[in-house]
């Protein structure tokens, strides 16, 4: 049953990826959506002119004077959705993440009573599940998931113990309660947004979605994974032998500093015993960076120092200089 009274606003954050943004906006404007908020993070590739050329009353455009990163862009976009629309629900996505045809109809048709957030099933355009967007249940909060994770660690498959399985994505699979969902295809009720507040813009990129949804759960808000709501993520991230290889390499700083912030929330009293395990694992990732392994480890060391200290005041310019100095 479609619920026509449910109003929906989409938030898209973009920076210098006009080719991908065009596809995403055109996809959105064919869906039953009431407003589309686009936060342009100071793009220099013609994004501003293209957006201003569009004639659709549903568009709300905001251009930032500086690049706020994904975290800053989502924080601003969610604030605009909260304060400048009357939408009952908002849905978040990057400029390279977009709903498959019918995704919003599936959202409007589902029974949402009792849920504060709904996470979509995210795929690569070729149809494979997008691993970076696979939701999970926090193993530190669920004994069963914790034991499954421990059992899989010797084979290097620990994440399979707490991430959703491929079968959870199948057609007709039931909703699953989750603790973390990414900002590609995350639907939030207005009440949940008001209660949870805005993401911390100082995170810049990476981990803002993990922290936000984990903190939602700590506040007692409920998030479901809905396999019938499908998104594509046209990401170019590369996989090395031990995970994603980040380019440009300055992104390493944000990935690992913010990961420590998320682990602190997720692990609680287990955080400090976990830290040495994480550091050993992360330093091994240097092998994926080949001749840049030394630069990777130098940036990682600063990221860990800031993450353990809870420091979020380092400017993006400082991070760029750090990466340059680590060469």
Helices and strands as residue ranges (DSSP letters): E 8-14, H 18-28, E 35-40, H 47-53, E 59-63, H 69-84, E 89-94, E 97-99, H 103-109, E 117-123, G 131-133, H 143-153, G 158-161, G 166-169, E 176-178, E 186-189, H 190-196, G 201-203, H 208-218, E 223-233, E 238-240, E 243-245, H 251-267, G 268-270, H 271-284, G 285-292, H 293-309, H 316-325
